[in-house]
Amino acid sequence: MRTMTEPFAASNTTKRSRVIKFRTTPAEEAELQRRAQEHGYAQLAEFIRTRLLSAQVSHDMRLAREIARIGELLNALLHLAQATDSPIPRDRIERLLDAAEQMFLAHLPAGSERG
């Protein structure tokens, strides 16, 4: 089963969110993972998870929330693309990775760089 959180009401707190659950069979989940790896989604998801963890470790909760929102939107987009058998072109994935990295780097203090 895949889960995704979305903001609940007008609150920015992570405590006030609801979870949307997608019920998938193990075979469907395996197929989604296979397609994700085939089309580069796994690389994008890993990049987002790494950046989110870095933001949480540095206690930049604003950045962590922004990255989490991007991850949730991309997860929904991925789910839709895979359900319709319409993969996102690799150049778009690369642009998403670049945009996410630029957003992350824009929040770092001057002179520091994390990877």
C-alpha positions in Angstrom: 0.0 0.0 0.0 1.3 3.4 -0.9 0.6 6.4 1.3 0.8 10.1 0.6 0.1 13.0 3.0 -1.5 16.2 2.1 -2.0 19.4 4.1 -5.1 19.5 6.2 -6.9 22.8 6.5 -4.8 26.0 6.4 -2.2 24.8 8.9 1.5 24.4 8.0 2.2 22.0 10.8 3.0 18.4 10.0 0.8 17.2 12.7 -2.3 18.4 10.9 -2.3 16.3 7.8 -4.3 13.5 6.5 -3.0 10.4 4.8 -4.2 9.3 1.4 -3.8 5.6 0.9 -3.6 3.9 -2.5 -4.4 0.2 -2.2 -2.2 -1.9 -4.5 -1.6 -5.6 -4.7 2.0 -6.9 -4.3 2.0 -7.6 -8.1 0.9 -4.0 -8.9 3.5 -2.7 -6.4 6.3 -4.7 -8.1 5.2 -3.5 -11.5 5.2 0.1 -10.3 8.7 -0.3 -8.9 9.9 -1.9 -12.1 8.5 0.9 -14.2 10.0 3.5 -11.8 13.5 2.0 -12.1 13.0 1.7 -15.9 12.1 5.4 -16.3 14.4 7.0 -13.7 11.8 7.7 -11.1 13.8 5.8 -8.4 16.7 8.2 -8.9 14.4 11.2 -8.4 12.8 9.7 -5.3 16.1 8.9 -3.8 17.3 12.5 -4.4 14.2 13.9 -2.8 14.6 11.6 0.3 18.3 12.5 0.7 17.5 16.3 0.5 14.6 16.0 2.9 16.8 14.1 5.4 19.5 16.8 5.1 17.0 19.5 5.7 15.6 17.7 8.8 19.1 17.1 10.2 19.9 20.8 9.8 16.6 21.7 11.5 15.4 23.7 8.5 11.8 22.7 8.9 10.6 25.2 6.3 12.8 23.7 3.6 11.9 20.2 4.8 8.2 21.0 4.4 8.8 22.4 0.9 10.8 19.3 -0.1 8.1 17.0 1.3 5.4 18.9 -0.7 7.5 18.5 -3.9 8.0 14.8 -3.1 4.3 14.3 -2.6 3.4 16.1 -5.8 5.9 14.1 -7.8 4.7 10.9 -6.1 1.1 11.7 -7.2 2.4 12.6 -10.7 4.4 9.3 -10.9 1.3 7.4 -9.8 -0.8 9.0 -12.5 1.8 8.5 -15.2 2.3 4.9 -14.3 -1.5 4.2 -14.1 -2.0 5.7 -17.6 1.2 4.0 -18.9 2.5 7.4 -19.9 6.1 7.7 -18.6 7.7 11.1 -17.9 10.5 11.7 -20.4 14.0 11.5 -18.9 14.8 15.1 -19.8 11.9 16.3 -17.6 13.1 14.1 -14.7 16.6 15.7 -15.1 15.0 19.2 -15.0 13.0 18.3 -11.9 16.2 17.1 -10.3 18.0 20.3 -11.2 15.1 22.4 -9.9 15.0 20.5 -6.6 18.8 20.9 -6.2 18.7 24.6 -6.9 15.9 25.0 -4.4 18.0 23.1 -1.8 21.2 25.1 -2.5 19.3 28.4 -2.3 18.5 27.6 1.4 22.1 26.9 2.4 24.1 29.5 4.2 26.7 31.2 2.0 29.9 29.2 1.6 28.5 25.9 2.8 27.7 23.0 0.5 26.2 19.7 1.3 25.7 16.7 -0.9 
